[in-house]
Amino acid sequence: MGPAVFLMPFFRQGGIEMDPQRLTSLLALMEEQVKIMNDLSALTQKKSLLLVDGNLDELDILLRGEQALIWQMGKLEERRFRLQVEIASELRIHASQLTLERLVATVPPEYGPRCQTVAETYGASAKALMEANQLNTELVQQAMAYVDFSLQLLGARGPASAQVYSAQGQRDPRDGKLRRLDNRV
C-alpha cells in the first residue's frame, strides 16, 4: 500500500480542486518558520544585552548561531514559496495574491482554524522580530556614533575638537592642528 499522501482525496471548493497534502505541508512549514522566528527573537534580545555590555566575544558566538537560523529560515522560505505557487495554481490565482487570509476563506472549514492560528502566530512572530532588530540597529548606530566621537576627540577634528581645553580651562592653541598622538595613530 502506498503512502497516505496518495490516498488523500482532493477537496473541491467553489469548483476548484485542491490537494489537502499541499495545504498541510504549507501550514507545517510555516509553523516551523514561526519556531525559528521565535528562536531568532530570543537571540536578538540576548544580542541587545551583549551590545549594551560591549561583550564582543559572546556577541560573535551569538551571531554565528543567528546566521545558522537565518540560513534555515531561507531554505524554509524557498520551500514555502514553491508550495505557495503550487497552491495558487490550483486556486487559479497568481502566487502573490495568495495570503493566509485568502486561504482561510478558500479552504474547507476543518482547515480554517489552523490557517487562522498560523496566520496570527506568523504575523506576531515576524513583528516581534522586526521590533527587536530595530532596537539592535539603534544600539549599533549609537555605538558607532560613540566610536566616531571618540576618534574625533583623539584626532582633534570635527565637532568634538572644540571640546579640547588646556589645563587652565582655556582653549588649547593647538586646537584643530595635528598632534603628536595623531601621527602615531
Phi, psi and omega per residue, in radians:
M1 nan 2.355 -3.096
G2 -1.299 3.053 3.124
P3 -1.069 2.704 -3.114
A4 -1.084 -0.413 -3.139
V5 -0.989 -0.723 -3.091
F6 -1.364 -0.286 -3.138
L7 -1.534 -0.293 -3.107
M8 -1.262 2.249 3.124
P9 -1.329 2.682 3.016
F10 -1.290 2.544 3.048
F11 -1.820 2.647 -3.077
R12 -1.958 2.233 3.121
Q13 -2.324 2.008 3.126
G14 1.051 0.639 3.127
G15 1.435 0.073 -3.111
I16 -1.983 2.278 3.077
E17 -1.555 2.439 3.117
M18 -2.380 2.428 3.101
D19 -1.400 1.997 -3.112
P20 -1.131 -0.444 3.127
Q21 -1.142 -0.665 3.112
R22 -1.111 -0.766 3.130
L23 -1.099 -0.795 3.120
T24 -1.071 -0.717 3.119
S25 -1.127 -0.741 3.131
L26 -1.076 -0.803 -3.123
L27 -1.143 -0.732 3.110
A28 -1.095 -0.717 3.132
L29 -1.122 -0.735 3.130
M30 -1.206 -0.567 3.050
E31 -1.140 -0.649 3.077
E32 -1.151 -0.685 3.087
Q33 -1.100 -0.661 3.111
V34 -1.082 -0.744 3.117
K35 -1.058 -0.756 -3.141
I36 -1.170 -0.703 3.096
M37 -1.086 -0.669 3.099
N38 -1.153 -0.693 3.059
D39 -1.105 -0.734 3.098
L40 -1.109 -0.673 3.107
S41 -1.098 -0.734 3.111
A42 -1.101 -0.755 3.101
L43 -1.134 -0.652 -3.125
T44 -1.155 -0.671 3.084
Q45 -1.161 -0.692 3.085
K46 -1.153 -0.644 3.112
K47 -1.074 -0.679 3.113
S48 -1.005 -0.801 3.137
L49 -1.111 -0.717 3.139
L50 -1.166 -0.631 3.095
L51 -1.148 -0.747 3.129
V52 -1.131 -0.720 -3.137
D53 -1.337 -0.310 -3.102
G54 1.261 0.483 -3.113
N55 -1.512 1.526 -3.029
L56 -1.258 -0.561 3.137
D57 -1.136 -0.839 3.104
E58 -1.141 -0.659 3.129
L59 -1.072 -0.714 3.125
D60 -1.075 -0.759 3.117
I61 -1.114 -0.776 -3.133
L62 -1.099 -0.695 -3.125
L63 -1.125 -0.585 3.090
R64 -1.148 -0.742 3.081
G65 -1.127 -0.687 3.114
E66 -1.127 -0.705 3.114
Q67 -1.040 -0.729 3.132
A68 -1.103 -0.732 3.117
L69 -1.158 -0.668 3.123
I70 -1.140 -0.684 3.098
W71 -1.086 -0.790 3.101
Q72 -1.036 -0.758 -3.120
M73 -1.088 -0.694 3.107
G74 -1.084 -0.731 3.110
K75 -1.128 -0.737 3.103
L76 -1.128 -0.657 -3.138
E77 -1.122 -0.683 3.076
E78 -1.072 -0.779 3.121
R79 -1.136 -0.715 -3.137
R80 -1.080 -0.740 -3.122
F81 -1.126 -0.706 3.116
R82 -1.079 -0.766 3.109
L83 -1.129 -0.686 3.131
Q84 -1.074 -0.733 3.117
V85 -1.095 -0.773 -3.126
E86 -1.113 -0.792 -3.126
I87 -1.167 -0.734 3.115
A88 -1.061 -0.687 3.115
S89 -1.086 -0.734 3.099
E90 -1.093 -0.619 -3.126
L91 -1.487 -0.033 3.132
R92 1.064 0.750 3.053
I93 -2.319 2.911 3.084
H94 -1.334 2.555 -3.098
A95 -0.992 -0.586 -3.135
S96 -1.196 -0.317 3.133
Q97 -1.550 -0.135 -3.095
L98 -1.528 1.857 3.046
T99 -1.949 2.861 3.097
L100 -1.123 -0.607 3.113
E101 -1.089 -0.725 3.113
R102 -1.190 -0.652 3.119
L103 -1.130 -0.728 3.113
V104 -1.015 -0.691 -3.128
A105 -1.291 -0.364 -3.044
T106 -1.651 -0.605 -3.012
V107 -1.369 2.803 3.070
P108 -1.023 2.693 -3.055
P109 -0.944 -0.551 -3.109
E110 -1.187 -0.328 3.110
Y111 -1.653 -0.303 -3.073
G112 -0.967 -0.894 -3.114
P113 -1.050 -0.703 3.138
R114 -1.168 -0.736 3.091
C115 -1.042 -0.765 -3.135
Q116 -1.110 -0.773 3.130
T117 -1.090 -0.774 3.122
V118 -1.093 -0.766 3.141
A119 -1.041 -0.787 -3.109
E120 -1.186 -0.809 -3.115
T121 -1.216 -0.639 3.116
Y122 -1.096 -0.833 3.135
G123 -1.104 -0.765 -3.138
A124 -1.147 -0.712 3.134
S125 -1.161 -0.735 3.126
A126 -1.118 -0.714 3.136
K127 -1.142 -0.778 3.135
A128 -1.091 -0.714 3.123
L129 -1.143 -0.730 3.113
M130 -1.078 -0.762 -3.134
E131 -1.141 -0.731 3.121
A132 -1.143 -0.696 3.099
N133 -1.142 -0.650 3.102
Q134 -1.097 -0.755 3.107
L135 -1.055 -0.794 -3.139
N136 -1.143 -0.612 3.078
T137 -1.076 -0.766 3.112
E138 -1.132 -0.693 3.108
L139 -1.103 -0.737 3.119
V140 -1.143 -0.715 3.116
Q141 -1.096 -0.701 3.096
Q142 -1.130 -0.717 3.120
A143 -1.124 -0.714 3.110
M144 -1.128 -0.696 3.112
A145 -1.107 -0.694 3.114
Y146 -1.130 -0.774 3.123
V147 -1.086 -0.762 3.125
D148 -1.080 -0.788 3.108
F149 -1.033 -0.783 3.140
S150 -1.099 -0.735 3.108
L151 -1.135 -0.639 3.093
Q152 -1.145 -0.680 3.093
L153 -1.100 -0.752 3.131
L154 -1.142 -0.640 -3.087
G155 -1.601 -0.113 -3.120
A156 0.910 0.771 3.085
R157 -2.257 2.788 3.049
G158 1.341 -2.906 -3.044
P159 -1.091 -0.506 -3.111
A160 -1.304 -0.299 -3.068
S161 -1.142 -0.497 3.137
A162 -1.210 -0.149 -3.108
Q163 -1.663 0.144 -3.125
V164 -1.654 2.116 -3.090
Y165 -2.152 2.779 3.064
S166 -1.379 3.066 -3.115
A167 -1.106 -0.466 -3.132
Q168 -1.512 0.038 3.109
G169 1.574 0.041 3.090
Q170 -1.573 2.751 3.072
R171 -1.095 2.385 3.125
D172 -1.180 2.220 -3.125
P173 -1.133 -0.344 3.124
R174 -1.503 0.063 -3.095
D175 -0.931 2.244 3.111
G176 1.547 -0.116 3.131
K177 -1.791 2.753 3.093
L178 -1.131 2.417 3.097
R179 -1.949 2.976 -3.118
R180 -1.032 -0.702 3.132
L181 -1.053 -0.674 3.125
D182 -1.017 -0.729 -3.109
N183 -1.158 -0.606 3.123
R184 -1.257 -0.665 -3.121
V185 -1.172 nan nan
